[in-house]
Amino acid sequence: MGFAVGQQRRWHGVKTKLNELAIFGGRPEFAEPLHVGRPNIGDRRRLFERLSGALDRHWLSNDGPLVREFESRVASLLGVEHCVAVGNGTAALEILFRAADLSGEVVMPSFTFVATAHAARWLGLEPVFCDIDPETHRIDPPLVERLITPRTSAIVAVHLWGRPGEVAALEEIAARHNLKLVFDAAHAFGCSYRGRMVGGFGLAEIFSFHPTKFVNAFEGGAVTTNDRALADRLRLMRNFGFSGYDRVADLGINAKMNEAAAAMALTNLDSMDDFIAVNQRNYQAYCRELHALPGIRVLPYDEQEKCNFQYVVIEVGPDCGLPRDQLVALLWSENVLARRYFYPGCHRAVPYREPHGQSERQLPATEEVSRRVLLLPTGAAVQPAEIAAVAALMRLAVRHAAEVADEFKRRPPTLPAALPIE
């Protein structure tokens, strides 16, 4: 396939008895942790060739040839006129909000990675959190419209889980209220909406090339747009506002992508189709393994569209017999590092909770979904046999839900501290 997958992990056979579970004293199913998003790594030989070329040129940053090649390839792939590469996805949000002259309030979902809200607040904007559609987990357009005030300057929507949002409805609302519409597309690189690639909707869209993304740049991001004036301003802002050798034409920061990051990004673009194929294989394997498990819903992809299949998202419902957090704790005890995502929602994070007093009544769908969502390990480091073993663990836990719940009553689970992952 042109890239190296992870080594086959050793596990101790499919568990069929309750006392084999780690919480009852059994050995963990996996000898090594199984992660939600281990970095995909393309052809190392090609990566080292690109890095060697950058070293030979003594050109490591400042709009180097690898960065320009990456921007050109992304723009071509997505069918947009302009791609502005930056150091990470948060920087992409920040310079986009600044370059678009946003002010006052911006309506956005609470159920998103906190960087979406932080980028706005960091610039003095006021995030106004909107509830989501409980089926799709994306911002709910009719609720967006109710939150628009004379102080609203923009709608910030999120293509969550690589499933594009209700673009047409949001574009209509933004046009009718004369608002700017931007998309946080950090999850949606390589995805399409109604046959058109994500990247050219609204005023602009941002992408992340963080190590957890299926195409990574070690660390990187980008803004894509069809607005030339906006792209020109973004290029100024990512480089301290310089428009020439000694001329500072605008306010700016250092948000540049360097040549090493671009080398990694280009190498992973080379293997992008392979990564997607593995992700799709894993997603379909989970669907087969979990389809009859009570209380477990695998969030579907629309396979008529282009998808990156980056995330395997499940909801844990009441029929499962175990609360989501107990299932997470059980899987972690087996070295399956499944993840709660976006819990408990941005509106409950300390910088937003206290001054605004958002309540469960205001964002009921966000509250409910954040208690149910669980992401399972996937990516090039995860093999079908491992997925079968994870599913077997879940079936055993659900079959003995009462006994597992009683054990957790005796010894309440403590979810391990872990770095937030986008």
N, C-alpha and C positions, 0 to 999 in steps of 0.2 A: 504493500500500500504506500510505500514511500516514507513511512515514519515508524518509529519504534513504539509498540504498545508496552504497557507495564508487564513485569514478570508475573507469571501465573502464581497467585497466592496459594499457600498451603492452608487448607482448612481441614477440620477433623470429622468429615462426613456429615451428612444431613441429619440433623437432630430430630428425633421423633418422640422423645419422652421429656416430661416436665423437668425432671431432675438433671437433665443434660444442659438446661439453660444456665448461663453464667450467673444469673441472680440467685440460683438455687445451688451454686457451688460447682457447676460444670466449667469446663475450659471454654474460653471465648471461641466462637466459631472461626474467626480469622486470626491468624498469627500476626498479621500486620494490618494497620488501619485501612479501611476502605472509605475513600473520601468522596464527597459530593462532586468536587471539581478540581481534581489534580490537573496541573497544566499539561495541555497537549504540546508536544514538541515535534516539529517537522524534521526534515532531512538535516542532520547535524553537519554533514559535510558541506552542504550548500550554505548553511548558516555561517560556518567558520570561513568559507570562501568570502562571503560578504563582509564579515568582520575584518578579515585580513585586508580586503580592499580598502576599507575605511581607514585602517591603520596606515596602509601604504600611502594613502592620499593625505594623511595628517588632517583629516576633515571629520571631526567627531560630532559637531553640532552646527547650529546656525544655517538651517535650510540646506542641508547637504544633499547630494545626488540620490541617496537611498530614501530620504524623506520625500523628495520630489517624486521618485518612482512610486513609492507607496501611495501618495496622494493621487497620482494619475491612475493607478490600478484600481483604487477604491472608487474613484469617480466613474470610471468606465464600468466597473462591475455593477454599480448601483444606478447608473443612468442619470447622474447628476452633473451639473456643470462645474461645481467647485467642492473640493475636499480640503479642509485645513487641519492638518495633523497637529496634535498637542501632546503634552506629557502624560495626561491621564483624563479619565472621563469627567472628574470633578472640575478640572481646569476648563474642559470643553463647555460645561454648563456655565461656569462663571464668566468666561469671556463672551459667550453667546448672550447671556442676560445683559451684560454691560454694552456690548456692541449693538444690541437691539433696542437700547435706551428704555428698558423696562423700568417702571416706577410703581410706587404704591403697592397694590395687592396683585398677587398671581394665584390663580386657582389651580390646585394640583391635588392628586390623590395622596392620602396618608399612607396607603398600602404600597410603599415603594422603598427602595434603599434610601437611607437617611440623607445621603449626599444630594439628592434632588432638592430636598428642603433646605439643607445647609447652604447650598450654593446661593439660593435666593436670600436667605437671612444674612449670609456673610456680606452681601452687597446692600443690605438695608431694605430689602424688599420684604413684604409681609406674605408668607405662605398662608393661603386660605384652603384648609383641607376639605376635600370633597369625598363623599362616600363612593363605594364601588358597586358594580354589579356582582352579586354573590356567585353567579355562575361562571363569569369570565375572569373575575378578580381585577378588572380594569375600571377606570373612572367611568361614571355613569353620566352620559351627556345631559339628560333632563335635570339632573341634580346640579350639574355645572351651571346651567343657566340661572338657577335660583340663587346662586352665590355671587353673581355679577353685580357690582356696585359702580358708582361713578369713579371710584378709586382703582378699579381693576384695569390692568394694562395688558394682561396676557393669560392664556390658558397653557399650562404645562401638562401634557399628557404623557403616559408611559406605555410603551409596547411591552407589557409585562410578560415574562416567561418566553419571549420571542413570538408572542401571539399579538399581532398588530391591533391597536385599539380601533374604536369606531371613528375612523378618520373622516368619513364624509359628514357625519353628524356634527363632529367638532368643527370642521371647516365651515359648515353653514352657520353655526352659532358664532364663531369668531368673526365671520364676515358681517353678520347682521349687527353685531355689537361693536364693530370696528376695533377688534382686539387682535393682538399678535398670537399666533399659535405655534408653539414649538413642541418637539417630541423628544423625550428621553428614550432613545432607542438602544440603550446599553445592552439589552438582551436580544436585540432583533437584527444583528448583522447577518446578512444572507437570507432574510425573510422577505416575503412579499404580501401585499394587500391588493386584492382584486387584480392579480396578475402583474402588478407594478412593484418593483423593489422598494423596500423601505429605505429612506434616505432623502427623498425629494418632496416629502409632504410638509405642509405648513410653511412657515418662514424658514425653518431650518430643523435639523435633527442632530442629536449627538450620539456618538458611539463610545463604548469602552473597549479597550484591548488589554484589560487587566488579566493577570495569570489565570483567573478562574473562567475567563471567556474562552469559547472554543477556538477563536483566533486571538492569540495574545501577542503582545509586543514586549514581553517582560513586564512593561507597564506603559500604557499609552491610551490615547483617545483621539477623537476627531469630531469636527463639525462639518456637516454636508449641507449644501444649499444651492439653489438656482439663482440666488440674488447676488449679482456681482459686487455691488456696493457693500453689502454686508460681508462678503468674503474678503474684500480688500481691507475692511476695518478689522476683521478678525486677525488677519495676518499682521497688521500693525500691532494689535493688542497683545499677541502672543510673544512679541519681541520688543517689549518695553516701549512700544509706540514709535519705534524708529522707522522712518520712511526713506532714509538714506544714511550716508556715512556719519554725519553729524547732526542730522535733522530729526528731532522728536516731534511728530505730528499729532500724536494722540496719547491719552493715558494708556499705560500698558503694564504688563507683568512679564515674568519669564515663564512662559507656558510651552516652550518649544519641545518637540520630540527630537531626541538625539539619534545619531546614526546607528548605534547599537540596537536601540529599540526598533528602528525601522528595518534593520537586518532581520531581526526575529519576526517582525510582522510580515515581511515579504516571504520569508521562509514558510511561515504558517499559512499564508495565502496560497502558496503552492500546493499545500496538502489539504486545503479547505474542504474539497469534495470528499476526501477520505474521512476527515473528521466527522462530517455530516453523516456519511454512511454508517459509521460506527455508532453515532448518537441515535440514529433512526433504528438501527438494529437493537440497541439496548432499550429504547423506548418501547418498541414492539414486543420485546421479550418480557418486560415488566407488565405490559397490558395482558399478555397471555397468562402469565403466572398469577396475576392478582385479580383477574376479571371476576371470579366467583367468591372473593373473600368478603364476608359481610362487613359493611360499614366503611369499606375502602373504595374511593373513587379516584381513578387516574384521570387527571385533567387532559382532555384530548387535544391533539393538534389537528388542524385542517390540512390534510395531506394532499388536497387539491392545490394548495399554495406551496411556494417554496418555504421550507422550514429549516432551522438549524438543529432542532431537536435537542437543544442544549440542556434543558432542565426536565427531569422526570418529577412531576408535581403530583402529589396525592393529597386528598382530603380524608381525614379520619373522622367519621361520623359516629353517632351514638350507637348504631348497630354493631360497631366493632367490639364493644364491651370494655375497651380500654381507652382512657383519655389519651389524646395525642402525646402529651408530655411523658406519660408512662411508657408509651410505645417507643418514643425517642430514647428514653433512659435504657430500656431493654436492649435496643439495637446498639447503643453505645457500649453497653457492657459486653457485647459480642464483637466489638471493634468495627461495627458498621456505623460510620459517623454521619448518619442522617441528620438533616438540619431543619429546625424551625427557621422560616425566613420572614423578615419584616415584622417580627413580633416585638412589641405589641402594637406597632403602627407608629408613624412619625408623630402623630398628635399626642401620644403618651410619652414620648421622649422628653427628658427634663427641659431642654431649651424651649419646648413648645407647650408642654403640659401645664405648667404653672401660670404663665401669663394669660392663657387663652381659655383654660377650663373646658376643653372639649370633653364631651361625655359620651357614654354608650348610646344615649338616645340620639345624639347627633350623627354618629357614624356606626350604626348597628351592624351593617354588613362587614365593614372593616374589622370590627371587634370580633365578629363570629368567624370570619375567614382566618384571621390571625391566630385563632385558637385551634384551627383544624388543619392548617397547611403543613405539609412535611415534604421535604425534598430528599430523594434517594440517590445513592452514588451512581454516576455514569461517566461517560467520557472514554477516551482511548485506553485508560488504565484499568477499565472494568470489563471483565469477560462474561459471556453468557452463563457459564457454569457458576460464576459468583452471584449473578443475578438470581439464578435458581436457588442458591443457598440462602440468600437474603429473603426471598419470598417464602421459603420453607420455614425460616425463623418466624416470620410474621404470621404464617398460618398456625404454627404451633402456639404462639402467644395468644392469638385470637381464640383458638379452640379451648385454651385453658385460661381465658380472660379472668375468671373469678379468682382462681388460685394466684395468678400473677398480681392482680389488684390487691389481694390480701397480703402478699409478700411485700408489696410496696407500702401498704399501711403499716406493717411492722418496721420496715426500713424505708422511709420516704426517699425517693430518688433525688439526687442532686445532679442537675445537668452540668456537665463540665464547662468551665470557662473556656471560651474560644474566641479568636479574633473574628470580628464581623467579616462576612464575605458578601460581595455584591451579587 
